[in-house]
Amino acid sequence: MKHNIGISEQHRGAICENLGRVLAGSYALQLQTQYAHWNVRGPFFDSLHQLFQRQYEDLQVAVDELAERIRALGHTAPGSFDEFSKLSAVKQRTDFRNSDEMVACLLEAHETMIHVCKEAIACAGRGGDEATEDLLTERVEIHGKAAWMLRTTLEK
C-alpha cells in the first residue's frame, strides 16, 4: 500500500536505513548497560547499579519507539542479533577489570550514539521528516545527559 505522508519513498528508505543503525546501536547499548548493571562491583556498586538501571530502562523504551518509527515509515525494523551486530556502531565488551572500565565503555558508547543520531537527523532533514528529527533530537539530548553523568563519575 502506498504511503501518502509527504516523504518520498527514496527518502523514507534512506531515513529507515539510518534509523536502523540508531535502533541497532541503542539495542547494543541497552544490552551493554544491562550487563554493567548486573556485573558492577566495588565501592560505588549501589549508585552505579541504580544509574545503569535507569539508563537501560530508558534505552528499552527508545528501542521500541525507534522500531515503531521505522514501521510508521513503511519499512521493516531490524530485530535480530545478527542484524543488530552488523548495523551497530556500539560494540559489545565483557572484559572489564573494574567499574571504571565499565563506565568508560558506556560513556564512549553514548558519545558514539550521539554521532549516529546526528547523522540520522541530517538524513531526516533532507527528507522533510520532522517527526523523525524530533525523535532523534530527543535521543541526542538523552545520550548527552547520560554521557555527562558517566563522565562525571570518572572524575577523581
VMD Tcl script that draws the C-alpha trace (Angstrom):
set ca {
  {0.00 0.00 0.00}
  {1.26 3.45 -0.90}
  {2.29 5.81 1.89}
  {0.98 9.35 1.49}
  {2.81 11.06 4.37}
  {4.70 13.74 2.45}
  {8.03 11.88 2.35}
  {9.18 10.24 -0.87}
  {9.89 6.51 -0.99}
  {13.56 7.26 -1.67}
  {13.82 9.48 1.39}
  {11.85 7.04 3.56}
  {14.29 4.29 2.57}
  {17.35 6.36 3.48}
  {15.75 7.56 6.72}
  {14.90 3.98 7.72}
  {18.44 2.81 6.98}
  {19.71 5.46 9.37}
  {17.00 4.67 11.92}
  {18.04 1.01 11.68}
  {21.58 1.99 12.71}
  {20.22 4.07 15.60}
  {17.95 1.19 16.64}
  {20.78 -1.36 16.48}
  {23.17 0.88 18.40}
  {20.52 1.62 21.01}
  {19.82 -2.08 21.46}
  {23.54 -2.86 21.75}
  {23.96 -0.05 24.28}
  {20.93 -1.29 26.23}
  {22.44 -4.76 26.41}
  {25.88 -3.40 27.37}
  {24.33 -1.23 30.07}
  {22.31 -4.13 31.43}
  {25.49 -6.22 31.54}
  {27.17 -3.46 33.56}
  {24.14 -3.25 35.87}
  {24.30 -6.99 36.57}
  {28.06 -7.23 36.98}
  {29.27 -3.97 38.54}
  {31.41 -4.34 41.67}
  {33.28 -2.08 44.02}
  {32.78 0.76 46.45}
  {30.26 2.58 44.22}
  {28.20 -0.52 43.50}
  {24.84 0.80 44.66}
  {24.99 4.18 42.89}
  {26.31 2.66 39.64}
  {23.83 -0.23 39.81}
  {20.97 2.28 40.05}
  {22.40 4.60 37.37}
  {22.84 1.73 34.93}
  {19.29 0.55 35.58}
  {17.81 3.97 34.83}
  {19.85 4.14 31.64}
  {18.98 0.67 30.31}
  {15.29 1.23 31.09}
  {15.36 4.45 29.05}
  {17.06 2.60 26.21}
  {14.41 -0.13 26.33}
  {11.71 2.47 25.69}
  {13.80 4.13 22.97}
  {14.31 0.86 21.12}
  {10.55 0.38 20.88}
  {9.96 3.97 19.72}
  {12.67 3.72 17.06}
  {11.34 0.42 15.70}
  {7.81 1.81 15.61}
  {9.00 4.88 13.69}
  {10.61 2.64 11.08}
  {7.30 0.77 10.75}
  {5.35 4.05 10.51}
  {7.58 4.96 7.56}
  {6.58 1.73 5.84}
  {9.70 -0.36 6.35}
  {10.56 -3.44 8.39}
  {12.55 -2.79 11.55}
  {15.68 -4.88 12.06}
  {15.21 -7.16 15.04}
  {17.77 -9.95 15.21}
  {21.12 -10.13 16.96}
  {22.66 -10.75 13.54}
  {21.17 -7.58 12.06}
  {21.95 -5.50 15.13}
  {25.54 -6.73 15.16}
  {26.03 -5.70 11.54}
  {24.32 -2.31 11.90}
  {25.54 -1.16 15.31}
  {28.46 1.22 15.83}
  {28.38 0.17 19.50}
  {30.44 -2.97 20.01}
  {29.94 -5.33 22.94}
  {32.51 -5.91 25.68}
  {32.64 -8.21 28.70}
  {36.33 -7.99 29.62}
  {36.09 -5.30 32.29}
  {38.61 -5.33 35.13}
  {36.73 -2.77 37.23}
  {33.76 -0.42 37.31}
  {35.75 2.50 35.86}
  {36.28 0.47 32.68}
  {32.54 -0.24 32.52}
  {31.73 3.43 32.94}
  {34.31 4.46 30.32}
  {32.92 1.91 27.85}
  {29.36 3.14 28.35}
  {30.49 6.76 28.06}
  {32.15 6.03 24.72}
  {29.03 4.20 23.53}
  {26.73 7.12 24.42}
  {29.06 9.52 22.63}
  {29.05 7.21 19.61}
  {25.25 7.19 19.65}
  {25.18 10.99 19.64}
  {27.08 10.93 16.34}
  {24.91 8.15 14.88}
  {21.77 10.09 15.84}
  {23.10 13.32 14.33}
  {23.79 11.57 11.01}
  {20.23 10.24 11.07}
  {18.85 13.71 11.92}
  {20.60 15.16 8.87}
  {19.13 12.44 6.67}
  {15.64 13.01 8.09}
  {16.03 16.74 7.49}
  {16.89 16.16 3.83}
  {13.71 14.09 3.53}
  {11.47 16.60 5.29}
  {10.73 14.15 8.13}
  {10.25 16.43 11.12}
  {8.82 13.66 13.32}
  {12.00 11.58 12.98}
  {14.16 14.67 13.50}
  {12.26 15.37 16.72}
  {12.57 11.77 17.96}
  {16.31 11.71 17.27}
  {16.95 15.17 18.71}
  {15.44 13.91 21.96}
  {17.77 10.88 21.80}
  {20.79 13.18 21.33}
  {19.77 15.09 24.45}
  {19.31 11.89 26.46}
  {22.62 10.38 25.29}
  {24.32 13.68 26.09}
  {22.95 13.67 29.63}
  {23.93 10.02 30.12}
  {27.45 10.78 28.84}
  {27.74 13.71 31.22}
  {26.69 11.56 34.18}
  {29.15 8.81 33.24}
  {31.97 11.28 32.55}
  {31.41 12.93 35.93}
  {31.52 9.50 37.61}
  {35.06 9.02 36.24}
  {36.36 12.30 37.68}
  {38.70 11.84 40.59}
}
mol new
graphics top color blue
foreach p $ca { graphics top sphere $p radius 0.5 }
foreach p [lrange $ca 0 end-1] q [lrange $ca 1 end] { graphics top cylinder $p $q radius 0.2 }
display resetview
